[in-house]
Amino acid sequence: MQTNYLLPNKYKIIGWILLVLGLIFGVYVYLTDYEPDMLTINVLSIYGDDQFFDNTQEFFKIIKNSIANELAALAIIFGGLIVGFTKEKIEDEFIYKLRKDSLVWAIIFNYAILIFTIMFVYSFTFFHILVFNMFTPLLFFIIRFNFLKLKSRSHEE
């Protein structure tokens, strides 16, 4: 089966390392508000609005910012994309179907959770859920795909 959008299998371990380290670091940064001095640097801000109720908006400005959150988020995204979209050692029609079904399931499940939170969660808690929602489709896909792969192997034995 021709799958042009998949990376070679050799990248999967790099993806898992990035994903796991990103998740651990991201959860730690989120729970502790950790902002190390060595990760506070000057960055380009395309749009800045420092005060919620202030009308001062600034475009294309250099600001000092901790990039801990950004590094964790990028590690999760890149790691998740690499893990989710690398070929398996044996990439056949069955694996293709599992991948497709898992992706569809992850999107539907993700939006079901999002609909629930839109209806019943408010304020900054909702904002936090939206932040996590950047990662959940990819994580749901990876979990579901690997679960179905593992389940199919156990049925073969």
Secondary structure as UniProt FT lines:
FT   TURN            4..5
FT   HELIX           9..11
FT   HELIX           12..32
FT   HELIX           37..39
FT   STRAND          40..48
FT   TURN            52..53
FT   STRAND          58..66
FT   HELIX           68..84
FT   HELIX           93..120
FT   HELIX           123..132
FT   TURN            133..135
FT   HELIX           136..156
//
